[in-house]
């Protein structure tokens, strides 16, 4: 048995959803998909399991896709759990990746926009001979982003 499925979005919970959305729009050319969301009430509480929950945010179309492509969903709750330290090896979702023309230039721009470096820029070679130059950075809230450029 299998599920007929199509990828739709990835969710980020933000401390400041407007600022985080601005970061992804200005650096990675993500495009807002109206309307902005503002949810509260019994159904949200039932769905999230969080009494008194309210969340606000928006969807951003990821670059390289048409109007029906996947989005990055950025929400901010009215109350947040403490955030653990950023770690690339924490079980669960690890990072979002963007293909870029120049990894070093993209890393520089992320750092200038308030992100942070995680490790160094490196190049790895696959068994087929293709090479990927990549690095990890974080957005201003500590979510990990991979910047990558491939060469065959």
trRosetta pair geometry for C-beta under 8 A, 3 or more apart (Angstrom, degrees):
i j d omega theta_ij theta_ji phi_ij phi_ji
7 70 5.4 -27 124 -84 99 133
8 70 6.1 142 163 -122 16 83
8 71 7.3 -20 155 31 64 87
9 59 6.4 -77 -115 -133 145 111
9 70 5.7 169 -86 -169 46 82
9 71 4.3 -21 -108 67 108 82
9 72 6.8 166 -161 -93 90 14
9 73 4.6 65 155 -24 138 108
10 70 7.4 50 -7 162 81 121
10 71 7.9 -156 32 98 60 49
10 72 5.8 -21 67 -118 89 64
10 73 6.9 -172 87 24 35 82
10 93 7.5 148 -154 -154 113 149
10 96 6.3 164 95 -95 158 114
11 73 4.5 -32 -103 75 71 109
11 74 7.7 160 -158 -82 56 28
11 75 6.6 -13 -162 13 104 108
12 20 6.8 -141 113 153 134 146
12 72 6.5 10 0 178 112 97
12 73 7.1 167 23 84 64 54
12 74 5.0 -13 67 -108 101 74
12 75 7.6 162 83 28 51 63
12 141 8.0 121 169 72 121 139
12 143 5.8 -19 -135 -91 124 163
13 75 5.9 -32 -112 76 62 84
13 76 7.1 116 -169 -103 64 38
13 77 6.6 -6 -155 -8 113 101
13 80 7.2 151 150 -125 120 105
14 17 4.2 138 65 -84 138 61
14 19 7.7 172 177 61 133 82
14 20 4.3 -133 -122 12 137 150
14 21 7.9 -73 -48 -31 168 77
14 57 7.2 135 26 -107 117 118
14 74 5.3 32 -24 -175 129 97
14 75 6.8 168 19 81 88 30
14 76 4.8 -57 74 -77 88 89
14 141 6.0 -136 -138 -59 73 170
15 20 7.8 119 44 -39 65 123
15 76 7.0 38 162 -125 7 108
15 80 6.7 -39 -105 -37 71 171
15 83 7.9 -67 -59 -31 114 138
15 141 5.6 173 16 -126 103 120
16 19 4.1 28 111 24 119 116
16 20 6.2 145 85 -17 67 89
16 76 6.8 23 -121 -96 14 145
16 141 7.6 -170 36 -77 79 121
17 20 5.7 -59 -141 43 33 109
17 21 6.0 36 159 -21 68 108
17 56 6.4 -164 38 100 151 82
17 57 4.5 -117 -159 -108 154 85
17 58 7.1 139 156 16 119 82
17 74 5.0 148 -150 136 93 101
17 75 6.2 -33 -100 -163 139 14
17 76 3.9 -124 -28 -24 110 110
18 21 5.9 -57 -147 37 26 110
18 22 6.4 29 153 -21 63 107
19 22 5.6 -53 -150 34 31 114
19 23 6.6 38 150 -25 63 101
19 140 6.8 -73 140 73 114 144
20 23 5.5 -46 -152 27 36 117
20 24 6.8 26 154 -10 65 103
20 74 5.4 -171 100 -157 118 142
20 139 6.4 67 -140 145 89 140
20 140 7.0 -142 -97 55 71 101
20 141 5.8 -19 -93 -11 119 131
21 24 6.1 -59 -150 41 33 104
21 25 6.1 31 154 -18 67 111
21 30 7.9 -115 -161 91 66 127
21 32 7.3 51 179 -89 125 98
21 57 7.6 162 -57 -160 126 78
21 58 5.7 45 -111 57 149 119
21 60 6.1 171 -144 -54 88 128
21 74 5.2 -167 -71 64 89 151
22 25 5.7 -58 -142 40 30 111
22 26 6.0 18 165 -12 68 112
23 26 6.5 -64 -142 40 20 100
23 27 6.1 -8 172 7 61 117
23 113 6.0 129 -137 151 89 126
23 114 7.1 -90 -108 58 123 115
23 115 7.7 122 -165 -55 131 98
23 139 5.5 108 128 -158 151 109
23 140 5.9 -150 -84 4 152 109
24 27 6.7 -63 -127 50 23 93
24 28 5.3 -37 -164 43 63 115
24 30 4.4 -2 140 22 100 138
24 60 5.6 115 108 102 130 169
24 72 6.1 -114 -178 80 163 151
24 74 7.4 -177 16 -46 143 142
24 139 7.3 -22 -61 -116 85 139
25 28 7.6 -50 -85 58 8 71
25 29 7.1 31 -167 -130 44 18
25 30 5.2 -87 -88 66 52 82
25 31 7.3 98 -126 -89 91 28
25 32 7.0 -5 -96 -40 130 85
25 60 6.5 -126 -71 -134 83 134
26 113 7.0 171 92 -127 121 139
27 106 8.0 98 179 -157 105 81
27 109 5.9 149 -134 133 103 115
27 110 6.3 76 -153 -90 153 68
27 113 5.7 -97 -65 -7 126 170
28 62 7.9 -36 139 -149 123 64
28 63 5.7 -135 160 -13 83 127
28 98 5.6 -111 -128 -111 122 155
29 63 4.8 72 80 -92 99 123
30 60 3.7 43 152 158 124 122
30 61 6.2 165 -166 71 69 48
30 62 6.1 -27 -114 -107 94 36
30 63 6.3 -91 -77 -39 53 81
30 72 6.0 -46 -137 32 151 122
31 60 6.4 141 62 -165 30 71
31 61 4.3 -15 59 48 93 108
32 58 5.8 -26 -140 164 96 139
32 59 7.5 108 -159 81 52 55
32 60 5.9 -40 -90 -105 43 71
32 61 7.7 -19 56 6 7 84
33 58 7.3 153 54 174 65 88
33 59 4.2 -38 56 91 114 106
33 60 6.8 -180 2 -103 88 16
33 61 5.4 107 -52 -42 109 89
33 71 5.8 -75 12 -106 143 140
34 58 8.0 -34 -102 -143 39 108
36 56 7.1 17 160 -174 105 87
36 57 7.1 -160 -164 112 80 21
36 58 4.8 -50 -118 -81 71 99
37 55 7.2 1 117 112 111 88
37 56 6.5 174 94 -150 67 42
37 57 5.4 -9 56 64 103 66
37 58 6.4 173 11 -84 83 40
37 59 7.7 70 -20 -22 116 83
37 75 7.1 -42 77 -103 125 99
38 54 7.8 0 -173 -178 71 97
38 55 7.9 -169 -141 96 35 46
38 56 4.9 7 -105 -109 72 89
39 44 4.8 144 146 -86 108 137
39 54 6.9 177 92 -154 53 55
39 55 5.3 -2 57 58 97 83
39 56 7.7 -178 22 -77 62 46
40 44 5.8 -86 -136 34 17 148
40 53 7.1 -167 -126 105 64 56
40 54 3.9 -6 -93 -110 106 92
40 55 7.7 166 -69 20 66 52
41 44 5.6 96 57 17 62 100
41 45 6.9 -117 114 -4 33 97
42 45 5.6 -59 -145 39 30 113
42 46 6.1 30 157 -20 67 107
43 46 5.7 -53 -146 37 30 111
43 47 6.2 26 156 -16 64 110
44 47 5.7 -58 -142 41 30 109
44 48 5.9 7 166 0 68 114
44 50 8.0 -42 137 63 84 94
44 53 5.4 -133 131 91 107 108
44 54 7.2 77 107 -103 156 39
44 55 7.0 -168 -163 17 137 98
45 48 6.5 -67 -136 49 22 94
45 49 7.7 81 172 -94 53 3
45 50 6.2 -116 -134 77 62 54
45 51 5.6 44 -151 -112 121 38
45 52 7.0 75 -102 0 117 24
45 53 5.4 160 -92 30 64 99
46 49 7.7 20 -174 -69 23 44
48 53 5.0 -24 67 31 146 175
48 55 7.9 137 -65 -22 154 129
50 53 3.8 80 95 -57 112 123
50 77 7.5 -30 127 -150 166 139
52 78 7.4 -102 140 77 88 132
52 79 7.6 33 107 10 112 128
53 77 6.2 -53 -151 -147 89 109
53 78 6.8 164 -156 32 41 103
53 79 7.8 -106 -110 38 61 92
54 77 7.0 127 75 -158 50 59
54 78 4.2 50 54 -26 97 126
55 75 4.6 15 177 -179 119 122
55 76 6.6 161 -152 77 70 37
55 77 5.0 -35 -94 -94 88 62
55 78 7.3 -113 -72 -15 45 75
56 75 6.8 148 77 -152 28 72
56 76 5.6 -21 63 58 80 90
57 73 6.7 81 122 173 133 72
57 74 4.9 -158 -163 101 120 58
57 75 3.6 -113 -8 -100 150 51
57 76 5.8 144 -69 6 98 68
58 73 7.8 -157 106 -146 32 55
58 74 6.1 -2 58 57 68 91
59 71 4.0 14 -176 163 104 153
59 72 7.2 146 -160 72 57 41
59 73 5.1 -25 -102 -99 77 72
59 74 7.8 161 -96 18 27 68
60 71 5.9 142 67 -163 38 88
60 72 4.7 -19 61 59 99 93
60 73 7.9 -173 20 -78 69 27
60 74 6.7 26 -4 -2 110 111
61 65 6.2 -137 177 75 98 108
61 67 7.3 -61 -112 -131 153 38
61 69 5.9 87 -161 70 97 99
61 70 7.9 127 -147 90 58 35
61 71 5.5 -53 -92 -100 41 84
62 65 5.6 57 75 11 83 125
62 69 6.1 -108 54 129 87 119
62 70 5.5 4 15 86 125 82
62 71 6.4 -170 -20 -114 82 27
62 72 6.0 103 -72 -25 89 92
63 98 7.2 49 47 -140 120 108
64 69 7.5 170 91 -158 62 167
64 99 7.6 56 -58 47 155 112
65 68 7.5 -115 161 73 106 48
65 69 2.2 57 157 -83 139 173
65 70 6.5 177 -61 31 173 63
66 69 5.6 130 49 -28 49 100
72 96 7.1 32 -107 -131 121 161
77 80 5.7 141 66 -76 107 70
80 83 7.6 -12 153 -44 122 89
83 142 6.6 121 152 66 143 148
84 87 7.5 -42 125 5 110 109
84 90 7.3 136 95 -112 135 151
86 118 6.9 -108 131 -94 126 132
86 138 5.8 -44 -135 -90 164 144
86 142 4.5 -146 -62 -174 120 100
86 143 7.8 -146 -115 -81 115 15
86 144 6.4 140 -166 -57 112 94
87 90 4.5 104 79 -36 106 99
88 94 6.4 49 -164 -166 59 110
88 95 7.2 -10 -131 -40 82 122
88 118 6.2 141 -51 153 115 137
88 119 7.5 -4 -24 -18 152 127
88 136 5.9 -61 -92 -114 129 174
88 144 6.1 127 -99 -121 75 160
90 94 7.2 158 61 -109 75 74
94 144 6.3 -46 157 71 65 138
95 136 6.6 -104 -103 -128 159 104
95 143 7.7 137 -127 162 63 73
95 144 3.8 -74 -99 107 102 103
95 145 6.1 166 -169 -97 105 15
95 146 5.1 97 124 -23 139 93
96 143 7.3 22 10 148 106 114
96 144 7.6 152 21 95 62 61
96 145 5.7 -26 69 -115 83 70
96 146 7.3 -159 94 24 34 78
97 145 7.3 139 -100 -171 33 59
97 146 3.9 -21 -107 67 87 109
97 147 7.7 -176 -154 -71 67 18
97 148 5.9 4 -171 6 112 120
98 106 7.5 -159 94 -172 119 149
98 145 6.6 -2 6 -176 105 107
98 146 7.3 168 24 85 58 60
98 147 6.0 -17 67 -111 91 61
98 148 7.4 161 82 28 42 75
99 148 5.8 -47 -106 79 56 85
99 149 6.8 106 -164 -96 70 50
99 150 7.3 -38 -135 1 111 97
100 103 6.0 128 75 -85 119 49
100 105 7.7 -159 153 72 128 90
100 106 4.1 -17 -175 -50 168 153
100 147 5.2 -13 10 -165 134 95
100 148 7.0 127 23 59 80 33
100 149 5.8 -69 75 -64 66 96
101 105 7.6 -16 82 56 88 129
101 106 7.8 141 49 -43 62 112
101 149 6.5 52 -177 -110 14 127
102 105 3.9 40 102 21 120 115
102 106 6.2 157 86 -16 63 86
102 149 6.9 24 -89 -57 17 155
103 106 5.8 -59 -144 40 29 109
103 107 6.1 32 156 -22 66 107
103 121 5.5 137 122 -138 125 121
103 133 5.0 -138 -2 122 146 105
103 134 6.3 -144 -121 -108 144 25
103 135 5.9 124 174 8 118 100
103 147 5.1 137 -138 121 79 109
103 148 6.8 11 -94 -116 114 18
103 149 5.2 -125 -41 3 96 112
104 107 5.7 -52 -147 34 29 113
104 108 6.5 33 153 -22 62 105
104 121 6.0 -25 -81 -71 77 170
105 108 5.6 -51 -151 33 32 114
105 109 6.5 31 153 -17 64 105
106 109 5.7 -55 -150 36 33 111
106 110 6.4 35 153 -20 66 104
106 147 4.6 174 103 -151 133 143
107 110 5.8 -55 -150 35 32 111
107 111 6.4 30 154 -17 66 107
107 117 6.8 46 -172 -101 114 96
107 121 6.4 -107 -27 -68 158 115
107 135 5.5 14 -88 69 132 142
107 137 5.7 172 -132 -58 77 134
107 147 5.9 -149 -63 44 78 156
108 111 5.8 -58 -150 37 29 110
108 112 6.3 28 154 -17 65 109
109 112 5.6 -54 -144 39 32 112
109 113 6.3 24 156 -15 65 111
110 113 5.8 -65 -148 41 29 107
110 115 3.9 -35 161 47 90 145
110 137 4.6 79 115 134 151 159
110 139 7.6 -92 -158 -100 104 49
110 145 6.9 -154 -129 70 149 139
110 147 7.3 -137 -20 -50 143 136
111 115 5.7 -81 -82 73 35 83
111 116 7.0 75 -115 -107 76 25
111 117 6.4 -2 -86 -44 117 88
111 137 7.0 -109 -57 -142 75 131
113 140 7.2 -100 128 -51 78 105
114 139 7.8 24 96 173 93 54
114 140 3.8 9 122 -94 119 110
115 137 4.9 52 146 157 132 113
115 138 5.3 177 -161 82 86 54
115 139 5.4 -57 -101 -123 101 23
115 140 6.0 -85 -75 -58 53 53
115 145 7.3 -48 -143 30 146 126
116 137 6.6 164 81 -166 37 73
116 138 4.8 1 50 43 87 106
116 142 7.7 0 32 -104 122 58
117 120 7.7 33 174 -89 125 39
117 135 7.2 -37 -147 163 88 128
117 136 7.8 101 -173 92 52 65
117 137 5.7 -43 -106 -111 42 79
118 135 7.7 149 65 166 68 82
118 136 3.9 -50 75 106 111 109
118 137 6.2 177 13 -102 86 21
118 138 6.1 87 -33 -33 115 90
118 144 6.3 -35 18 -123 160 101
119 122 7.6 -47 149 -12 116 113
119 135 6.4 -166 92 -153 93 81
119 136 5.4 61 38 42 112 102
120 135 6.5 -94 135 -118 26 112
121 133 6.5 21 178 177 98 95
121 134 7.3 -175 -147 97 65 23
121 135 4.3 -57 -93 -56 62 124
122 133 7.2 -168 99 -146 33 60
122 134 6.7 -23 63 63 72 67
122 135 7.0 123 13 -82 67 73
123 131 5.5 12 -179 -179 107 112
123 132 6.9 171 -149 86 61 37
123 133 4.4 -27 -94 -94 87 77
123 134 7.8 125 -99 13 42 63
124 131 7.0 166 84 -151 38 65
124 132 5.6 -12 58 59 87 87
124 134 7.4 -28 14 26 102 107
125 129 6.6 -21 -173 -146 108 30
125 130 7.1 158 -154 82 62 38
125 131 5.0 -32 -98 -96 74 79
126 129 6.9 -35 72 31 77 21
126 130 4.8 7 34 57 117 88
126 131 7.6 -150 7 -78 76 31
126 132 7.4 60 -33 -6 98 102
129 152 7.4 56 103 -176 93 58
130 150 6.2 -4 175 -168 113 103
130 151 6.8 168 -162 88 66 48
130 152 5.1 -34 -109 -116 90 55
131 150 7.1 151 85 -156 49 54
131 151 4.7 -7 61 60 98 98
131 152 8.0 -166 23 -83 69 12
132 148 5.6 -11 -173 -163 107 110
132 149 7.2 155 -155 77 60 39
132 150 5.1 -25 -100 -99 79 72
132 151 7.7 -176 -78 23 34 67
133 148 7.0 153 81 -152 49 56
133 149 5.0 -11 58 59 98 93
133 151 7.6 41 -9 -3 98 105
134 146 5.8 -1 -171 -175 119 98
134 147 6.3 164 -149 84 64 54
134 148 4.1 -9 -99 -101 104 83
134 149 7.4 180 -72 22 62 58
135 146 7.4 170 86 -149 32 59
135 147 5.6 -5 56 53 79 99
136 144 5.5 -19 -165 -162 112 105
136 145 7.1 142 -157 74 59 44
136 146 5.7 -36 -96 -95 68 66
136 147 7.9 171 -95 15 20 75
137 144 7.6 144 80 -152 32 56
137 145 5.3 -25 69 64 81 98
137 147 6.4 26 8 -12 111 113
138 141 7.6 -128 161 72 106 42
138 142 5.0 -18 -176 -140 143 29
138 143 6.1 135 -157 63 83 34
138 144 5.7 -47 -97 -92 76 46
138 145 6.6 140 -120 11 22 86
139 142 7.3 -43 65 28 69 20
139 143 4.9 2 30 54 109 93
139 145 6.1 89 -43 -27 81 121
